[in-house]
Amino acid sequence: MVPIRGVYEVAIRVKDLARAERFYREVLGLEVGLRDERRNWLFLRAGGHAGMVVLQEDKTDWPPQHFAFTVDRSDIEGASAELRERGVNVRGAVFQEWMPATSIYLEDPDGHSLELCAPED
């Protein structure tokens, strides 16, 4: 077996990079790691150096996808309230017994399903 310990980088297609950047930076609080203007990609740090989200502008048609971000259990309710205050439609909190984890769900401006997932210890 390959000793994979987690996922470090996820690429997300977006129709409008500037609009997506505002959402991921201002609403979710991700920080810029690298701006690749040649490809029109933006690398954002998710959780400091824990991983990266790469926003890739692509104006063609593609289906929305699902992405989950890990948060601490103590932060899930506050995150939900803050997102709602910013006008984001939040669903949940939902406890997934099989994981076990508590999650809330929202959508980004391109219709991707996002999950903030708080694994139980």
C-alpha positions as CSV (number, residue, x, y, z in Angstrom):
1,M,0.0,0.0,0.0
2,V,1.1,3.6,-0.7
3,P,1.3,5.4,2.7
4,I,-1.0,8.3,1.9
5,R,-1.7,10.5,4.9
6,G,-4.2,12.9,3.5
7,V,-5.0,15.3,0.6
8,Y,-2.8,18.3,0.2
9,E,-4.2,20.1,-2.9
10,V,-7.6,20.2,-4.6
11,A,-8.3,22.0,-7.9
12,I,-11.7,23.7,-8.3
13,R,-13.0,24.9,-11.6
14,V,-14.7,28.3,-11.5
15,K,-16.3,30.5,-14.2
16,D,-15.1,33.8,-12.9
17,L,-11.8,33.8,-10.9
18,A,-12.3,37.2,-9.4
19,R,-15.7,36.3,-8.0
20,A,-14.5,33.0,-6.7
21,E,-11.5,34.6,-5.1
22,R,-13.7,37.0,-3.2
23,F,-15.8,34.2,-1.9
24,Y,-13.0,31.9,-0.9
25,R,-10.9,34.7,0.7
26,E,-13.5,36.9,2.2
27,V,-16.2,34.4,3.2
28,L,-14.1,31.3,3.9
29,G,-10.9,33.1,5.0
30,L,-8.4,31.3,2.8
31,E,-5.1,33.1,2.1
32,V,-3.3,33.6,-1.2
33,G,-0.3,31.2,-1.7
34,L,0.4,31.9,-5.3
35,R,-1.2,33.7,-8.2
36,D,-0.5,32.1,-11.6
37,E,-1.5,34.7,-14.1
38,R,-0.2,32.7,-17.0
39,R,-2.8,30.0,-16.4
40,N,-5.3,32.2,-14.6
41,W,-5.1,30.0,-11.5
42,L,-5.1,31.0,-7.8
43,F,-3.5,28.8,-5.2
44,L,-5.1,29.4,-1.7
45,R,-3.9,28.1,1.6
46,A,-6.5,26.1,3.4
47,G,-5.5,25.8,7.1
48,G,-2.1,27.5,6.8
49,H,0.3,25.0,5.4
50,A,-2.1,22.0,5.8
51,G,-3.2,22.1,2.2
52,M,-4.1,24.1,-0.9
53,V,-7.2,24.9,-2.9
54,V,-6.4,25.9,-6.5
55,L,-9.1,28.0,-8.2
56,Q,-8.8,27.4,-12.0
57,E,-10.8,29.7,-14.2
58,D,-12.6,27.6,-16.9
59,K,-15.5,29.2,-18.8
60,T,-16.6,25.9,-20.4
61,D,-19.4,23.8,-19.1
62,W,-18.6,21.4,-16.3
63,P,-20.7,19.8,-13.5
64,P,-20.5,21.2,-10.0
65,Q,-18.5,19.1,-7.5
66,H,-18.3,18.5,-3.8
67,F,-15.4,19.5,-1.6
68,A,-15.1,19.2,2.2
69,F,-12.9,21.2,4.5
70,T,-12.0,20.1,8.0
71,V,-12.8,22.3,11.0
72,D,-12.7,21.8,14.7
73,R,-15.9,20.7,16.4
74,S,-15.8,23.7,18.6
75,D,-15.9,26.0,15.5
76,I,-18.7,24.5,13.6
77,E,-21.6,26.5,15.2
78,G,-19.7,29.7,15.0
79,A,-18.8,29.1,11.4
80,S,-22.4,28.4,10.6
81,A,-23.6,31.6,12.3
82,E,-20.9,33.7,10.6
83,L,-21.7,32.3,7.1
84,R,-25.5,33.0,7.7
85,E,-24.6,36.6,8.7
86,R,-22.8,37.0,5.4
87,G,-25.9,35.9,3.5
88,V,-24.7,32.3,2.8
89,N,-27.4,29.6,2.8
90,V,-26.2,27.0,5.3
91,R,-27.7,23.5,5.7
92,G,-27.1,21.5,8.8
93,A,-25.5,20.8,11.2
94,V,-25.8,17.1,10.5
95,F,-24.1,14.3,12.4
96,Q,-22.7,11.5,10.2
97,E,-22.5,8.5,12.5
98,W,-20.5,6.4,10.1
99,M,-17.6,9.0,10.0
100,P,-18.2,10.1,12.9
101,A,-18.4,13.8,12.2
102,T,-20.7,16.8,12.3
103,S,-21.0,18.8,9.1
104,I,-22.6,21.9,7.6
105,Y,-23.2,22.4,3.9
106,L,-23.2,25.4,1.6
107,E,-22.5,26.3,-2.0
108,D,-19.9,28.5,-3.6
109,P,-20.8,31.1,-6.3
110,D,-20.3,28.4,-9.0
111,G,-22.7,25.9,-7.4
112,H,-20.1,23.6,-6.0
113,S,-21.3,21.9,-2.8
114,L,-19.0,22.7,0.1
115,E,-18.9,21.0,3.4
116,L,-17.3,22.1,6.7
117,C,-16.7,18.8,8.4
118,A,-15.8,18.5,12.1
119,P,-14.5,14.9,12.8
120,E,-15.2,13.6,16.3
121,D,-12.2,12.5,18.3
